[in-house]
Amino acid sequence: MRLIFRIGLILLSVLAALVVAGTGYEALQRYLAAKNHQPPGEMVNIGDRRIQLNCTGNGSPTVVFESGLGISGSLDWSAVQPSVSKVTRACSYSRAGIMWSDRSSEAQDAKSVAEDLHRALQVAGERAPFVLVGQSLGSAYIMTYTRSYRVAENVGRSTRKTLIWKHFMNSLTTVKELAHGSEHRSAC
């Protein structure tokens, strides 16, 4: 019985050490990536800190991408954003404390994330209407954003876990027509 307990304790200790080492390695690599590579887009000063915002393309509405729980921020959308940018304006960003964006001293709940995004878009001069696309946890953030800033600002949102991009790109033409045809643009 003692032997099984000791083996279990050793295995648990090894597992804990691997978790600590993996977490430390991930934090170090994230720090080095942010330090050694220029952020895509610009660093937007939202008052007490800076948020990394990457906007490309031209046109309206502006598609705003919100990442999920991952640690890559705007880089999560690097495979999608160039395609969308061929059709209209597209923005992705890194939330507070992720990649190049400065940490916030406040708790990062959905309301504060929505406020940060709103301020970053305003300061950067991005103009509504917006189509918000959230992946995973980002869906909760964009739902909060649309509730908080819905007046004449949002054309729509997508909160699907997996978005079929061909369908999205085809729908974007319809969304663009909606954006240009109405003063009050909340299809949320």
C-alpha positions as CSV (number, residue, x, y, z in Angstrom):
1,M,0.0,0.0,0.0
2,R,2.8,2.3,0.9
3,L,4.5,1.6,-2.5
4,I,1.4,2.6,-4.4
5,F,1.1,5.8,-2.4
6,R,4.8,6.7,-3.0
7,I,4.4,6.0,-6.8
8,G,1.3,8.1,-6.9
9,L,3.0,10.9,-5.0
10,I,6.0,10.8,-7.3
11,L,3.8,10.8,-10.4
12,L,1.8,13.7,-9.0
13,S,5.0,15.6,-8.3
14,V,6.3,15.0,-11.8
15,L,3.0,16.2,-13.3
16,A,3.0,19.4,-11.1
17,A,6.6,20.1,-12.2
18,L,5.7,19.7,-15.9
19,V,2.7,22.0,-15.5
20,V,4.8,24.7,-13.8
21,A,7.6,24.3,-16.4
22,G,5.2,24.4,-19.3
23,T,3.4,27.5,-17.9
24,G,6.8,29.2,-17.4
25,Y,8.0,28.3,-20.8
26,E,4.8,29.6,-22.4
27,A,5.0,32.9,-20.5
28,L,8.7,33.3,-21.5
29,Q,8.0,32.6,-25.2
30,R,5.0,35.0,-25.3
31,Y,7.2,37.7,-23.7
32,L,10.0,37.1,-26.2
33,A,7.6,37.1,-29.2
34,A,6.1,40.4,-28.1
35,K,9.5,41.9,-27.3
36,N,11.3,40.7,-30.5
37,H,8.6,41.2,-33.1
38,Q,6.8,44.4,-34.1
39,P,3.1,44.3,-33.5
40,P,0.9,44.2,-36.6
41,G,-1.0,47.4,-37.0
42,E,-0.6,50.1,-34.4
43,M,-0.5,50.6,-30.6
44,V,-3.5,52.7,-29.7
45,N,-3.3,54.8,-26.5
46,I,-6.7,54.4,-24.8
47,G,-5.8,56.6,-21.8
48,D,-4.2,54.5,-19.1
49,R,-2.6,52.0,-21.5
50,R,-2.1,50.9,-25.1
51,I,-4.1,48.3,-27.1
52,Q,-2.7,46.7,-30.2
53,L,-5.1,47.2,-33.1
54,N,-4.5,45.8,-36.7
55,C,-6.8,47.3,-39.3
56,T,-6.4,46.6,-43.0
57,G,-8.4,47.0,-46.2
58,N,-10.9,49.7,-47.2
59,G,-14.7,49.9,-47.3
60,S,-17.7,49.7,-45.1
61,P,-18.8,48.1,-42.9
62,T,-15.7,47.4,-40.8
63,V,-15.5,43.8,-39.7
64,V,-14.0,43.6,-36.2
65,F,-12.6,40.2,-35.1
66,E,-12.7,39.2,-31.4
67,S,-10.5,36.4,-30.3
68,G,-11.4,33.6,-28.0
69,L,-9.6,32.5,-24.8
70,G,-6.2,32.0,-26.6
71,I,-3.1,34.0,-26.0
72,S,-2.4,35.1,-29.5
73,G,-4.7,38.0,-29.7
74,S,-5.0,39.5,-33.2
75,L,-2.7,36.8,-34.6
76,D,-5.6,34.4,-34.2
77,W,-7.2,36.0,-37.2
78,S,-4.1,36.2,-39.4
79,A,-5.3,33.5,-41.8
80,V,-8.8,35.2,-42.2
81,Q,-8.2,38.9,-42.1
82,P,-6.4,39.2,-45.4
83,S,-9.3,37.6,-47.3
84,V,-11.8,39.9,-45.6
85,S,-9.6,42.9,-46.2
86,K,-9.9,42.4,-49.9
87,V,-13.7,43.1,-49.6
88,T,-13.9,45.6,-46.8
89,R,-12.2,47.1,-43.8
90,A,-11.1,44.5,-41.2
91,C,-9.7,45.0,-37.7
92,S,-8.4,42.5,-35.2
93,Y,-6.8,43.4,-31.9
94,S,-5.2,42.0,-28.7
95,R,-7.1,42.5,-25.5
96,A,-5.4,44.0,-22.5
97,G,-2.5,41.9,-21.3
98,I,-2.4,39.7,-24.4
99,M,0.7,39.9,-26.7
100,W,1.6,43.6,-27.2
101,S,-1.3,45.2,-25.4
102,D,-0.6,46.6,-22.0
103,R,-2.2,44.9,-18.9
104,S,-5.2,46.5,-17.3
105,S,-5.3,47.1,-13.5
106,E,-9.0,46.3,-13.6
107,A,-10.6,42.9,-13.8
108,Q,-11.1,41.8,-17.4
109,D,-14.8,41.1,-17.6
110,A,-16.9,41.4,-20.7
111,K,-17.9,45.0,-19.9
112,S,-14.2,46.2,-19.6
113,V,-13.2,44.3,-22.7
114,A,-16.1,46.0,-24.7
115,E,-15.1,49.4,-23.3
116,D,-11.4,48.8,-24.3
117,L,-12.4,47.8,-27.8
118,H,-14.8,50.8,-28.2
119,R,-12.1,53.2,-27.0
120,A,-9.4,51.7,-29.3
121,L,-11.7,51.9,-32.3
122,Q,-12.6,55.5,-31.5
123,V,-9.1,56.7,-30.9
124,A,-7.8,54.9,-34.1
125,G,-10.5,56.7,-36.0
126,E,-12.4,53.6,-37.1
127,R,-15.9,54.4,-38.1
128,A,-19.1,52.5,-37.7
129,P,-20.9,50.5,-38.9
130,F,-19.2,47.4,-37.5
131,V,-19.8,43.7,-38.1
132,L,-18.4,41.9,-35.0
133,V,-17.1,38.4,-35.3
134,G,-16.4,36.5,-32.1
135,Q,-14.7,33.2,-31.7
136,S,-15.4,31.1,-28.6
137,L,-15.2,33.4,-25.6
138,G,-15.0,36.4,-27.9
139,S,-18.7,35.8,-28.6
140,A,-19.6,36.9,-25.1
141,Y,-17.5,40.0,-25.5
142,I,-19.1,41.0,-28.8
143,M,-22.5,40.4,-27.4
144,T,-21.7,42.8,-24.5
145,Y,-20.3,45.3,-27.0
146,T,-23.4,45.2,-29.2
147,R,-25.6,45.7,-26.1
148,S,-23.5,48.7,-24.9
149,Y,-22.9,50.4,-28.2
150,R,-25.8,49.4,-30.4
151,V,-27.1,52.8,-31.6
152,A,-26.3,53.2,-35.3
153,E,-23.0,51.5,-34.9
154,N,-23.4,47.8,-35.5
155,V,-24.7,46.1,-38.6
156,G,-24.5,42.6,-37.1
157,R,-22.5,40.1,-35.2
158,S,-21.6,36.4,-35.6
159,T,-21.3,34.3,-32.4
160,R,-20.8,31.0,-34.1
161,K,-18.2,28.7,-32.8
162,T,-17.1,27.8,-36.3
163,L,-17.8,30.3,-39.0
164,I,-17.9,29.1,-42.6
165,W,-15.8,31.8,-44.3
166,K,-17.2,31.2,-47.8
167,H,-20.7,31.9,-46.5
168,F,-19.4,34.8,-44.5
169,M,-17.7,36.4,-47.5
170,N,-20.9,35.9,-49.6
171,S,-23.0,37.5,-46.9
172,L,-20.7,40.4,-46.5
173,T,-22.0,41.9,-49.7
174,T,-25.5,41.9,-48.3
175,V,-24.3,43.3,-45.0
176,K,-22.5,46.1,-46.9
177,E,-25.8,46.9,-48.7
178,L,-27.6,47.0,-45.4
179,A,-24.9,49.3,-43.9
180,H,-25.3,51.8,-46.7
181,G,-29.1,51.8,-46.9
182,S,-30.1,52.6,-43.3
183,E,-29.3,55.3,-40.7
184,H,-30.0,53.0,-37.7
185,R,-27.9,49.9,-38.2
186,S,-28.5,47.5,-35.4
187,A,-29.3,44.0,-36.7
188,C,-28.1,42.3,-33.5
